[in-house]
Structure formats: structure tokens, C-alpha cells
Amino acid sequence: VQLQASGGGLVQAGGSLRLSCAASGRTFSPYAVGWFRLAPGRERVFVAHITWSGGTTGYGDSVKGRFTISRDDSRNTVYLQMNSLKPEDTAVYYCAARNSFCSDYGCRIQTTYDYWGQGTLVTVSS
């Protein structure tokens, strides 16, 4: 399985972007797909996750209410709609997929994910 993240770019504060995570390779049927981000000088942190079959979602506190994760089964693609962007959202965003079950808490742990995309840079100017 290969994951390709795209959609990053430069946007002004208050603006919106939609990131995509497209999967290719053998049949894609993970338990969950997550987005994580790595900001300059910080550790990579959880942003959002979605379960593939049930569509259950979870969000990090800093993005709740502004970001929405969704999936398109027919395209093997997961989206991250980011609204009301802030300069502190500036980071490289990575998507990842895992095959095993996870609770809401477990789906936030990046070390448990099996496949990772290459990252897409989001820059929010003030």
C-alpha cells in the first residue's frame, strides 16, 4: 500500500485548504486512516482519524471544530478539510493507515500505524 498526500500550500490566516490522501497498491481496506502534523521545532502530533468502515472520527483538541476528516471509498481517498486556518497550523501534514483495530485513544498513537505518506506542507501566513 502506498499513500500519497497532497493539497498543501500557502494560505492566509482564516483561509481554507483541503488535503487528500490517496491510497494505491493492493486492495485498500484499513481499519483507520489518520492525519498527523509536524511543525517546525516540534514533535509530530495527532490531528484527526477516521475508521474506514464505520466512518467514526476523532480530532485533536487544537483542530476540533475547524477541521473535518472524511473518506471516499470509491476513490480510496481520505480528505482533511481545514477551515479557519491559523499560523500555528503551519506544518507538514502526513497521512497514515493502520490495519488493526483501535479505540479513539489508540487511533491517536502514531507508532501503531502501518503505512505512511510522504507529507504535504501547509503554510499559514498571518
C-alpha positions as CSV (number, residue, x, y, z in Angstrom):
1,V,0.0,0.0,0.0
2,Q,1.3,3.4,-0.9
3,L,-0.2,6.6,0.4
4,Q,0.1,9.9,-1.4
5,A,-0.7,13.1,0.5
6,S,-1.4,16.3,-1.5
7,G,-3.2,19.6,-1.3
8,G,-0.8,21.6,0.8
9,G,0.1,25.2,0.1
10,L,0.3,28.7,1.3
11,V,-2.8,30.3,2.7
12,Q,-3.7,33.4,4.7
13,A,-4.9,33.1,8.2
14,G,-8.7,32.5,8.2
15,G,-8.5,30.6,4.9
16,S,-9.2,27.0,4.0
17,L,-7.4,24.1,2.4
18,R,-8.4,20.5,1.6
19,L,-5.7,17.8,1.9
20,S,-6.1,14.5,0.2
21,C,-4.6,11.1,1.0
22,A,-4.9,8.7,-1.9
23,A,-4.1,5.0,-1.5
24,S,-2.7,2.8,-4.2
25,G,-1.4,-0.7,-4.4
26,R,-3.2,-3.8,-3.3
27,T,-6.7,-3.7,-2.0
28,F,-7.0,-0.9,0.5
29,S,-9.1,-1.8,3.5
30,P,-7.5,-0.4,6.6
31,Y,-9.2,-0.2,10.0
32,A,-8.4,3.5,10.2
33,V,-6.6,6.4,8.5
34,G,-5.1,9.3,10.4
35,W,-3.6,12.6,9.8
36,F,-0.6,13.8,11.8
37,R,1.4,17.0,11.5
38,L,5.0,18.1,12.2
39,A,5.5,21.7,12.9
40,P,9.0,23.4,12.9
41,G,10.8,22.6,16.2
42,R,8.1,20.3,17.5
43,E,7.2,16.7,17.6
44,R,4.8,15.1,15.1
45,V,1.3,15.1,16.7
46,F,-2.2,13.7,16.0
47,V,-4.6,15.7,14.0
48,A,-7.6,13.5,13.1
49,H,-8.6,9.9,12.3
50,I,-11.4,8.1,10.6
51,T,-12.4,4.4,10.6
52,W,-12.7,3.0,7.1
53,S,-15.9,1.0,7.5
54,G,-17.9,2.9,10.1
55,G,-16.6,6.4,9.5
56,T,-16.1,7.1,13.1
57,T,-13.9,10.2,13.6
58,G,-11.7,11.7,16.2
59,Y,-9.9,15.1,16.4
60,G,-7.1,16.7,18.3
61,D,-8.2,19.5,20.6
62,S,-6.4,22.2,18.6
63,V,-8.3,21.4,15.4
64,K,-11.7,20.4,16.7
65,G,-14.5,22.4,15.2
66,R,-12.2,23.7,12.4
67,F,-11.0,20.5,10.6
68,T,-13.2,17.7,9.1
69,I,-11.9,14.3,8.1
70,S,-13.9,12.3,5.6
71,R,-13.4,9.4,3.2
72,D,-14.4,8.4,-0.3
73,D,-14.4,4.6,-0.6
74,S,-14.7,4.6,-4.3
75,R,-11.6,6.6,-4.7
76,N,-9.6,5.1,-1.8
77,T,-9.1,8.6,-0.6
78,V,-9.3,10.4,2.7
79,Y,-9.7,14.1,2.9
80,L,-8.9,16.7,5.6
81,Q,-10.9,19.9,5.2
82,M,-9.2,22.6,7.1
83,N,-11.1,25.8,7.8
84,S,-10.3,28.9,9.8
85,L,-6.7,28.2,9.5
86,K,-4.2,29.8,11.9
87,P,-0.5,30.4,11.7
88,E,0.0,27.7,14.3
89,D,-1.4,25.2,11.9
90,T,1.7,25.6,9.8
91,A,3.3,22.1,9.5
92,V,4.0,19.2,7.2
93,Y,0.9,17.0,7.3
94,Y,1.2,13.3,7.0
95,C,-1.5,10.7,6.4
96,A,-1.2,7.1,7.7
97,A,-3.2,3.9,7.7
98,R,-3.4,1.1,10.1
99,N,-4.9,-2.4,9.7
100,S,-5.6,-3.3,13.3
101,F,-8.5,-2.2,15.5
102,C,-8.0,0.9,17.6
103,S,-10.1,2.8,20.1
104,D,-10.4,6.5,19.8
105,Y,-7.4,6.8,22.1
106,G,-5.4,4.1,20.2
107,C,-6.1,5.7,16.9
108,R,-4.2,8.8,18.1
109,I,-1.0,6.9,18.6
110,Q,1.2,7.3,15.5
111,T,3.6,4.5,16.3
112,T,0.7,2.0,15.7
113,Y,0.2,2.9,12.1
114,D,1.4,0.6,9.4
115,Y,1.7,2.8,6.3
116,W,2.7,6.5,5.9
117,G,2.5,9.0,3.1
118,Q,5.3,11.4,2.3
119,G,3.8,14.6,3.8
120,T,2.4,17.8,2.3
121,L,3.4,21.3,3.6
122,V,0.8,23.7,4.8
123,T,1.9,27.3,5.5
124,V,-0.5,29.7,7.1
125,S,0.6,33.4,6.9
126,S,-0.6,35.9,9.4
